[in-house]
């Protein structure tokens, strides 16, 4: 639950919301897609959903859950590999580093120093 601070509610544009409480929900893109589909099929349906459709619906739910977990696992693994590559560049173990935009940036930053003009996405 979230609520505006007293400091914020003193501002004229936020005053009307002083007693307002909001719920913040964070979810992945797949969770959002699922919620939209579920809402359209289950809550907007004017009739009982046939067993075969419900079964397929639940199969999709399981696949989306697995996909969501896998996307998170891939993201976590990528972060670990990136951190390891940066450490190896820092230690000079370049023969153990895959050449990626991030490892090239780490190498050039170490060799030439960071100058603040090049973003993380400049090396391709």
N, C-alpha and C positions, 0 to 999 in steps of 0.2 A: 504494500500500500504506500502511496506517496501523497504528500500534502505540501503546499507552498509554505515557505518559511514566513515568519512575521515580517522580516525585512522585505520580502517580495510583495506581501499583501498590502503593505503601506503604499505601494505604487498604484496610481489611479487605475491603470489598465488591468491590474491583478486583484484589486480590492474585491470585486464581485465574487471571486473564487476563494475567498478566505476560508470558508467552511467546506470546501470541496475536497473530497478524498478520491484518489484514482488508483486503479489497479494497473500495474505494468506487467505485461506478459512478454517474455522473450522466448522466441522459438526459431528453429532453423527454417530455411526455405522449404525443405521437404515437409516439415511439420505444418507449415502454413498451407502448402498445397493440399495436404491431407485434410486439414480442417475445412478448407473451402469445398473440396469434393464431398466430404462427409456431410457438411451442412446442406449442400445442394441436393444430395440424394436422400438422406435420412429425414431431414427436417422439413424440406419443401415438398416431399412426396405426399400426394393425397391418398395413396393406397398403401397397403401392406407390401413390403418389398419381398419378392419371391425368394425362396431358399437358395436357388442357384445364383441369383444376383448377390445375395448377402454373402454367400460362400466366396464368390469372386472378390467382393468388396473386402472381406477379411484377408484374403490372400494378398491383395495389393497393400493392405495395411502392414502386413508382416514384411513384405519386400521393402516398403518405404522405411520401416524401422531398421532393417538390416543395412540398407543403403545409407541412412543417416549415420549409423554407427561407423560404417566403413569410411565415409567422408571425414568424420572426426578423427579416426585412426590414421588416415592418410595425412591429414593436416598435422597431427602430432608427430608422426614419423618424419615429415618434411622439416619440421622445426628442429628436431633432434639432429637430422643429417646436416642441416644448414649450420647449426651451432658447432657440430664436430668439424665441418669443413673450415669454418672460420678459425677454430682453435688450431687446426693443422697448418693453416696459412700463417697464423701468428707464430707458430713454432718452427716454421720453415720446412715442414714435411710436405712439400708440394707434390711429390710423387704419389701421395695418398689422397689427393684432392681431385674430385671430378670437376672439370671445367664447366661452370655454370655462371650466369650473370652475377649472382651473389658472390661466388668465390673469386671471380675476376675483380669485382669491386673491392673485396677484402684485400686482395693482393695489391692492387693499385693504391688503395688507401695506406697500406703498410709501407709500400715502397716509396710513394710520392707524398704521402701525408694527405689528410683530409683537407679539402679547401672550401667545402660548404657550397660549392656551385653546382655539384653534380648530384642529382637525386638517386635514390636507390634503383630507379627503373631506367637509368640512362645506359647501362651496359647490356648489350644484346648479343 
